[in-house]
């Protein structure tokens, strides 16, 4: 029997620990780190008899391990994060070529792992 292992999340930058050690979502600016949030609102609609509708239903239900938000962010990171890093490096935002390459390799590895999972 195979088990789904939860992948490490890269979205912990929007959570803070409170005095009891539990996590809560913080809003606006994280005062401990002096960072501001970037927001993207995404709304998907599809006719009910399409493959996109099947995908939306699956994302709404989750996969038992991750929430729909985590699933979407994981897919976006695998496909688009290296290009986002490259664009930032091209815009002279202090990102080295080594860092861009490392993010690209990590994304390729994640894609290869996902392909292996799909093949099973």
C-alpha positions in Angstrom: 0.0 0.0 0.0 1.4 3.4 -0.9 0.9 6.4 1.3 0.8 10.0 0.4 3.6 11.9 2.1 2.8 15.5 2.7 5.2 17.7 0.7 7.0 20.5 2.6 5.1 23.8 2.2 6.7 26.9 0.9 3.9 29.1 2.1 4.8 29.4 5.7 5.6 33.0 5.2 2.0 33.9 5.9 1.8 32.3 9.3 3.0 33.3 12.7 3.4 31.5 16.0 1.4 32.9 18.9 2.5 32.6 22.5 0.8 29.2 22.9 2.8 27.8 20.0 -0.1 27.4 17.6 -0.2 29.0 14.2 -2.5 31.7 13.0 -2.7 33.6 9.7 -1.5 37.1 10.0 -2.8 40.0 7.9 -1.1 42.8 6.0 2.5 43.2 7.2 4.3 40.6 9.3 5.7 42.9 12.0 8.4 40.4 13.0 9.9 40.3 9.6 8.8 43.6 8.1 7.4 42.0 4.9 4.3 42.9 3.0 2.0 40.4 1.4 1.4 40.1 -2.3 -2.1 39.1 -3.2 -3.5 37.3 -6.3 -7.2 36.7 -6.5 -8.1 33.8 -8.8 -11.6 32.7 -9.7 -12.1 29.7 -12.0 -15.4 28.9 -13.8 -16.1 26.1 -16.2 -19.1 24.5 -17.7 -20.1 21.4 -15.7 -19.6 19.0 -18.6 -16.0 19.8 -19.2 -12.6 18.5 -18.0 -12.0 21.8 -16.4 -15.1 21.3 -14.3 -13.8 17.9 -13.1 -10.6 19.6 -12.1 -12.4 22.3 -10.2 -14.4 19.7 -8.3 -11.3 17.8 -7.4 -9.6 21.0 -6.2 -12.6 22.0 -4.2 -12.7 18.6 -2.4 -8.9 18.5 -1.9 -6.9 15.3 -2.0 -7.0 14.3 1.6 -3.5 15.6 2.2 -3.5 19.2 0.9 -6.0 22.0 0.6 -7.0 23.3 -2.8 -4.9 26.4 -2.2 -1.8 24.3 -1.5 -2.5 22.1 -4.5 -2.7 25.1 -6.8 0.4 26.8 -5.4 2.3 23.5 -5.7 1.5 23.3 -9.4 2.2 27.0 -10.0 5.6 26.7 -8.2 6.6 23.6 -10.3 5.8 25.3 -13.6 6.3 29.0 -13.1 8.6 29.7 -10.2 11.8 29.3 -12.2 10.5 31.8 -14.7 9.5 34.2 -12.0 13.0 34.0 -10.5 14.6 34.5 -14.0 12.4 37.5 -14.6 13.4 39.0 -11.3 17.1 38.3 -12.0 16.7 40.0 -15.4 15.2 43.0 -13.6 18.3 43.3 -11.4 16.5 42.2 -8.3 19.3 40.8 -6.2 18.9 37.2 -7.4 22.1 35.4 -8.5 22.3 33.1 -11.5 23.2 30.3 -9.1 19.9 30.9 -7.2 17.9 30.9 -10.4 19.5 27.7 -11.5 18.9 26.1 -8.1 15.2 27.0 -8.2 15.0 25.6 -11.7 16.5 22.3 -10.6 14.3 22.0 -7.6 11.2 22.6 -9.8 12.4 20.0 -12.4 12.8 17.5 -9.6 9.3 18.3 -8.3 7.9 17.8 -11.8 9.8 14.5 -12.2 8.4 13.3 -8.8 4.9 14.3 -9.8 5.3 12.5 -13.2 6.4 9.3 -11.4 3.4 9.6 -9.1 1.0 10.0 -12.1 2.6 7.0 -13.8 1.9 4.8 -10.7 
